[in-house]
């Protein structure tokens, strides 16, 4: 998260958040400033983050971590939550919070105006929450909400989406709200799927999402050993569900980038992200390419699809050899290279 929302969140909480006893939960509130502000008032701060980097940062602050969807919320007196970009994810988390929180618990919502938080009050009220605006600062908004009086039990099965993948012998892709390309197959990945027929193994899928690339590769080679990496906990859950339902072998790691990953692979496949939250972030790709040289076996294959406007050829030539464009069309390019 950028410095501006991070400092704005701490400022909003400092100005308007009253003291309250009982455990307080930071839910996807990636701002370290918000965590420090809460710690200055209470020694009972928990966290639950879907992104691996902030989760590790808050672990490093010695804050106990909870895991969605298993976390027990009945003891939590207050939740501080960053409003998500995807409305379907917000819907799922509101149902989870409503079912788990006690009747007198508080929900405090934070978010930049551009995140869509201005529409949050109506969204929550339609789901039985009582909401009021508390304050604003630096183009960010703070809301306070109370749970519905008679919430329904939370059932994660209501939120799974499944999509048939014709390129994978009509196997199914499973995903949760908030995961990249939830409930559909994105155009970029469709460009890459035909090139996964003879992937050498073991293979590594960076930014595995719901497991589409691994599912397609395994459909052609059922014994292919695949490893997935994604920074999003909902993507990890989705990849694991896809693997379980299709009977393929896929080990999925929840981590931010590849720096901490150990091992050697014959191939790396990717439809790499280039956003951190709402902001464009090309450094994710630059770090991934640098780590590819360490993780790929000599002569190992790098294969990925990227948006046409990004300067991938220069980045690939910096780190790999035999760089070739295998496909160009529809706003995407499929690149191949070797270490």
Secondary structure as GFF3:
##gff-version 3
##sequence-region A 1 339
A	DSSP	alpha_helix	3	16	.	.	.	ID=ss1
A	DSSP	beta_strand	23	27	.	.	.	ID=ss2
A	DSSP	alpha_helix	32	39	.	.	.	ID=ss3
A	DSSP	beta_strand	45	48	.	.	.	ID=ss4
A	DSSP	alpha_helix	52	60	.	.	.	ID=ss5
A	DSSP	beta_strand	64	65	.	.	.	ID=ss6
A	DSSP	beta_strand	76	82	.	.	.	ID=ss7
A	DSSP	alpha_helix	87	100	.	.	.	ID=ss8
A	DSSP	beta_strand	106	112	.	.	.	ID=ss9
A	DSSP	three_ten_helix	113	115	.	.	.	ID=ss10
A	DSSP	three_ten_helix	117	119	.	.	.	ID=ss11
A	DSSP	alpha_helix	120	125	.	.	.	ID=ss12
A	DSSP	beta_strand	130	137	.	.	.	ID=ss13
A	DSSP	beta_strand	140	146	.	.	.	ID=ss14
A	DSSP	three_ten_helix	156	159	.	.	.	ID=ss15
A	DSSP	beta_strand	161	165	.	.	.	ID=ss16
A	DSSP	three_ten_helix	166	168	.	.	.	ID=ss17
A	DSSP	beta_strand	171	175	.	.	.	ID=ss18
A	DSSP	alpha_helix	187	193	.	.	.	ID=ss19
A	DSSP	three_ten_helix	194	196	.	.	.	ID=ss20
A	DSSP	beta_strand	203	206	.	.	.	ID=ss21
A	DSSP	alpha_helix	212	220	.	.	.	ID=ss22
A	DSSP	beta_strand	226	230	.	.	.	ID=ss23
A	DSSP	alpha_helix	233	246	.	.	.	ID=ss24
A	DSSP	beta_strand	250	254	.	.	.	ID=ss25
A	DSSP	beta_strand	265	270	.	.	.	ID=ss26
A	DSSP	beta_strand	275	276	.	.	.	ID=ss27
A	DSSP	beta_strand	279	280	.	.	.	ID=ss28
A	DSSP	alpha_helix	283	295	.	.	.	ID=ss29
A	DSSP	beta_strand	296	307	.	.	.	ID=ss30
A	DSSP	alpha_helix	312	319	.	.	.	ID=ss31
A	DSSP	beta_strand	321	329	.	.	.	ID=ss32
A	DSSP	beta_strand	332	338	.	.	.	ID=ss33
###
